[in-house]
Amino acid sequence: MKFLELAKKDLRLELKNKSNISLMLLFSLTAAFLFSATITEPSRVFSPLLLIIFFLTGMLGYSVSFLKEYDSGTIEGLKASPLAPQEIVAGKMIFNLCLMLAIQIFVFPICYALFDVEGNFVLAFIVFAMCNAALSVTITSLSPLLAHSRAREMLLPVMLFPVIFPLINSTVVAVNAALEGILDLERLLFVVAYSGIISSLSMITADKVV
């Protein structure tokens, strides 16, 4: 699986430089502390606040991890390699997935404590991890569509938000249910199916957009 080699290469570079993940952690923690200090009873809006943090944090990672290939010109090297366009997208997908799950390991417990949340921590963490993974896969799948735009860093969150809103809505409901100890399988199945459809469409059009 050549796309795994691409993901491993990006992960090795990230672990060596730590610039991207450090920026994402700093931003997410700063946002978490600001929310906890300025919002009355943040525990009541734990899920939406957490999603805002991860959505904005993710934009930093997605724009740097995929779109930087176009800015630096290394995308031409990837195209010239034995990797198919679908494998390039899949490799970036795995890389961003690992990055966002790593951020969640640090940020989720901190937000849970800062916002003084009461509920089933383990189940909420697992459910949010599933939804976080689906969001990461969906956004990475759609990122190549804006890669050739001059203002792609600004357009990325604006253009993608309507597409990922169903995932965001389902995530809020599923995490709230998980905090009460309820596993909302209907919402989780929708999240998995929706992200699967988007990623499949991305693979179909990868030859045209990468």
SVG drawing of the C-alpha trace seen along z (x, -y; Angstrom):
<svg xmlns="http://www.w3.org/2000/svg" viewBox="-31 -36 44 38">
<polyline fill="none" stroke="black" stroke-width="0.4" points="0.0,0.0 1.9,-3.0 -0.3,-5.6 0.7,-4.3 4.3,-5.1 3.3,-8.7 1.5,-9.0 4.5,-7.6 6.8,-10.1 4.6,-13.0 4.4,-11.7 8.2,-11.4 8.6,-14.9 6.0,-16.2 7.6,-14.4 11.0,-15.8 9.9,-19.4 6.8,-19.5 5.9,-22.9 2.5,-22.0 1.3,-20.0 2.7,-22.5 0.8,-25.3 -2.4,-23.3 -2.0,-22.4 -1.3,-26.0 -4.3,-27.2 -6.7,-24.6 -5.5,-25.0 -5.7,-28.8 -9.3,-28.6 -10.2,-26.1 -8.9,-28.4 -10.6,-31.4 -14.0,-29.6 -13.8,-28.3 -13.0,-31.8 -15.5,-33.8 -18.6,-31.6 -21.0,-31.1 -21.6,-27.4 -19.5,-26.0 -20.4,-22.5 -23.9,-23.0 -22.4,-23.7 -19.4,-21.3 -20.0,-19.5 -20.5,-22.6 -17.5,-24.4 -15.3,-21.3 -16.3,-21.1 -15.5,-24.7 -12.1,-24.2 -11.4,-21.1 -12.8,-22.6 -10.7,-25.7 -7.6,-23.7 -8.1,-21.3 -8.1,-24.1 -4.6,-24.8 -3.5,-21.3 -5.4,-20.6 -4.2,-23.8 -0.6,-23.0 -0.5,-19.3 -2.1,-19.1 -2.1,-22.6 1.6,-23.2 2.4,-20.6 1.1,-23.0 2.8,-26.1 6.2,-24.4 5.8,-22.7 6.4,-19.2 3.0,-18.1 4.6,-17.7 7.1,-15.3 4.2,-13.3 2.4,-13.3 5.6,-12.0 6.0,-9.3 4.5,-5.8 1.6,-7.0 -1.8,-7.4 -3.8,-10.5 -6.1,-8.4 -3.1,-7.2 -1.9,-10.7 -5.3,-11.7 -5.5,-8.6 -2.0,-9.2 -2.9,-12.8 -6.1,-11.5 -4.3,-9.0 -1.8,-11.7 -4.5,-14.2 -6.5,-11.5 -3.5,-10.6 -2.8,-14.3 -6.3,-15.1 -6.6,-12.0 -3.3,-12.9 -4.7,-16.4 -7.8,-14.9 -5.8,-12.8 -4.4,-16.0 -7.3,-18.5 -10.4,-16.4 -9.5,-15.6 -8.4,-19.2 -11.7,-20.6 -13.6,-18.1 -12.0,-19.3 -11.9,-23.0 -15.6,-23.1 -16.5,-21.1 -18.4,-18.5 -20.3,-15.7 -21.0,-12.5 -19.5,-9.4 -16.0,-10.5 -14.9,-7.2 -17.9,-6.8 -17.9,-10.5 -14.2,-10.3 -14.8,-7.2 -17.8,-8.7 -16.0,-12.0 -13.0,-10.2 -15.2,-8.5 -16.8,-11.8 -13.5,-13.5 -12.1,-10.9 -15.1,-11.3 -14.6,-15.1 -10.9,-14.7 -11.5,-12.2 -14.3,-14.3 -12.4,-17.6 -9.2,-16.1 -11.1,-14.4 -12.6,-17.8 -9.4,-19.8 -8.0,-19.1 -11.1,-20.8 -9.8,-24.2 -6.1,-23.5 -5.8,-25.6 -7.5,-28.6 -5.4,-31.6 -7.4,-32.2 -7.7,-28.6 -6.7,-29.0 -9.6,-31.4 -12.0,-29.6 -11.4,-26.2 -13.5,-26.7 -16.1,-28.8 -16.7,-26.4 -16.5,-23.2 -18.7,-24.2 -22.0,-23.6 -20.8,-20.2 -19.7,-19.1 -22.6,-20.7 -24.6,-17.4 -21.5,-15.8 -21.2,-18.6 -24.9,-18.4 -24.8,-14.6 -21.6,-14.9 -23.2,-17.3 -26.2,-15.0 -24.1,-11.8 -21.6,-13.3 -24.4,-14.7 -26.0,-11.3 -22.7,-9.7 -22.2,-11.9 -25.5,-10.6 -24.2,-7.0 -26.3,-6.4 -24.7,-5.2 -26.6,-6.8 -25.9,-4.2 -28.2,-5.9 -26.2,-9.1 -22.8,-7.2 -23.9,-5.2 -24.9,-8.3 -21.5,-9.9 -19.6,-6.9 -21.8,-6.6 -21.7,-10.3 -17.9,-10.5 -17.6,-7.3 -19.7,-8.7 -17.7,-12.0 -14.4,-10.1 -15.6,-7.8 -16.6,-10.8 -13.2,-12.3 -11.4,-9.1 -13.5,-9.1 -12.6,-12.7 -9.0,-12.6 -7.6,-12.2 -9.1,-15.6 -8.4,-17.7 -5.0,-16.5"/>
</svg>
